[in-house]
Amino acid sequence: MKKRAYDRALEAFKAAVNADPGALDGYFNAGSVARHLRRCRDVLLYFRGFLYLSPGTEDDKTARAAIRECDRGPEVGRLSVRSEASGAEVFLDGVLVGRVPLNDLTVVPGDYRVEVRHPDYEPFAQAVKVASGETASVTAVLVMKPAFGYLQVVTVPADGVTVYLDDREVGVTPIETLKLKVGKVLVRFEKPGYDPWIRAVTIQKDRTYRLEATLEAASGTSETGGSPGGAAIPDGGR
């Protein structure tokens, strides 16, 4: 019965870590129960995660002692994880164990899922097999996430102006602020009875670009569009 209770406790602490990778107590408790059950695979993972997150406490000594008990001898293998994404964090089987580069990390031989995560990049994942007495290496090539900025348009006349971005219709004014990928975009405004109004603008990360456009009445029409010209004004960041 006691072993069954410890097994349930370990699964509960693992679930807590999975739900919150920054749950310091979850790492320590999972490592402690795994140590009691003599499950070195979990001891090495969860106590390493605890030491990585720990601000420095007396519990660090317990974690290091448990790791020393498990990482000796020919029964262990080693894992190295590298990436050019500076500061990227490494997860083994969903457990946070440190940052890249990780060199010769001792683990219990077996199959692992290696994940490398960075807030500016798409996550990287790879299955790896670690053999006893050998070193497995993973090079994580991360792809940068697309960055976004915002475009706000104000037109004269205020209503009924069709907005195109790179020749793609996106709506008719008045329209909401548009979320766009960072980079250059060609903006075109059209309305029957008015000359088209075109500007190239550059969208910057997390900033709002306010584009003001006054359309001129087409020659030979009775409509007026106000004074010619327009202004493109980058606002402060959102």
N, C-alpha and C positions, 0 to 999 in steps of 0.2 A: 504493500500500500504506500509506504513512504516513497519508493522509487517512482511510483505512478504520480504521486503528488508533486515530486520534483520535476518530472517530465512535463506536467501541466504548467508548473510555474515557469519553466524555461520557455515553453511555447508562448506564454503570456508576455514575458519580457521581450521575446523576439518580436512579437506583434507590436509592442509599444515602440520599439526601435524602428520597425518598418513604417509605422505611422508618423513618427517624428525622428528623423535621423540625427537630430541634435539633442535627444533625450539622454542626458548624461547618466542619470540614475538607471535607466533601462539598460545601458551598456554594462554598467558595473554589476547590476543584479543578474543579468544574463550570464556574464562571465563567471560570477560566483557560483551560480547553480551548475553551470557546465563543469566547473572545477570539481564540485562535489560529485558529479556524475562521471568524472574522468573522461569528458568529451573534449579532447584537446583541439579538435577542429574549431569548435565554438569558443573555447577558452582563448585561442590565439586571435580569432576575429574580434570578439566583443571586448576583450581587455585592451587590444590595440586601439580599437575605436574609443574606448574610455580614455586612454592616455593621450590620444590625439586631441580630444575635446577638453580634457581636464585642465582647469586653471592652476593646478598644483595643490594637491591635498595629501593627507596621510594615506588615503586609499590608493594612491599611486604605488606605494610600496607593495601592497597586496597584489595589484595588477601585474607589476613587474616580476614578482616572485612566481605567480601562476604561469606567466609566459615562459620564464626560465625552466620551469618544470616540464614544459611541453615542447620546447624548441631545440632540444639536444638530441644528438645521436643520428644514426643513419635513417631513422624512421621518418624524417622530415624531408620536404623538398623546399625549393626556393622559387620565388616569383619576383620578377622585375617588371615595372610598368613605367613607361615613358610617354611623354607628349610634349609638343611645342606650345601647348596652351598653358602658359604660366599660371600657377595657382589652382589648376584643376584638381578636383578631389577624386579619390579612388574608392570604389565600393566593391567588395567581394561578397557575392551572394546577397546583395542588398545591404551589407554592413559597411559603414564608413570606416576606413582604416588609415587614411592619411592623404597626403598630396603627392602629385608627381614632382620629381621622379622618386619612385619607390625602388630601392635597390636591394636585391637578395632578401626579400621578406620571407621568413620561415613560415611554412604552412604544412598542414597534414596533407600527404599526397592524395590526389583525387581530382575530380572535375569541379571547376569553379566558373561562375559567371562574373567577368570583370566589366565594371562600368566606370567610365570616366566622365565626370560632370563639371560643367563650368557655366555660370549664368549667361555668358555671351555666346555660347556655342551649343549646337545640337548635341545631345548626349551620345556617347559612344559605348557600344557593348560588344563583348566578344567572349565566346566560350573558350576555356583553356584547360588543358590537362597537365597537372603537375605530378611528376614521377619522383619516387624516393631517391634522394641523393643527387637530384638534377635541378637545374634552374630553367624555368620557363619564362620567356620574355614576351611582353605585349607592347607594341607601339601603337598608341591611340592617335589616329588622325581625326581631329575634330573639325567640323564644318561650322563656320560662323553663322549665327542666327541673323536673319534679315533685320536691319534696324528701320525704325519708322519715325516719321514726323507728321506734321499736320498742315493742311491747306484750308484757309478760310477765304471765301470769295464774297465780295460785295460789288454789285453791279448797278449801273444806271443805264436803263430802267431796272428797277429792283426785281420785277417779276417777269416770268416767261422767257428768260434767257437760257438757252441750252448750253450746257458746259461739257466740253470734250477734253479728255486727257490723253495725249498721244493718239488722237483720232478715235478714241473710245468714248462714247457718250456715257456720262455718269449721273446726269440729272438735269433738272430745270430749276432755276432760281425761283424762290429762295431755297437753298439747300443747307444741310448740316455741314459742319466742319468735316473735311475728308481726311482719313488716315491713310498715308501713302508711304511706300518704301523710300528710304533715303536715296537721293540722286536727282538728276535733272529730269524735268517733265515739261512737255509743251502743252500749254493751256490755251484753249480756243473757246470763245463765246460767240454764239450766233442767235439772232432773232430776226424773223421776217421784218423787212423795212429798215434794217440797220446793216451797216458794214460789219464783217467779222472783226473780232478783236483778238489778237494773238500775242502771247508772251511766253518766253521760256523762263522757268523758275527752278531754283535748287532747293530741294527739301533737305533739311538737316535733322539729325537725330533729336527726338524729344522736343523739337521747337515748332512753333506755329508760324506759318508764312501767311501773312494777310495780303491778299491780292485785290486791289480796287480797280475796277474797270468802268470807264464811261464809253458806251458805244455811240458812234455817230450815225445819224440818220442817213440812209443811202440817198444818193442824188436822185432827184425826180420823184421823191416821196414827200408827203405832207407832214410826216412825223418828225419830231425833233428829239435829239438824244442828248441835249446838254452840250457842254464844252467838250472838245476832243481830248483824247489822251487818257492816261490812267496811271496808277502808281502801284508798285509792288513793295510791300513793307514787311520785313521780317519782324515779328513780335518776339517777346521774351519767351523762354521755355514754358511749356505747359506743366 
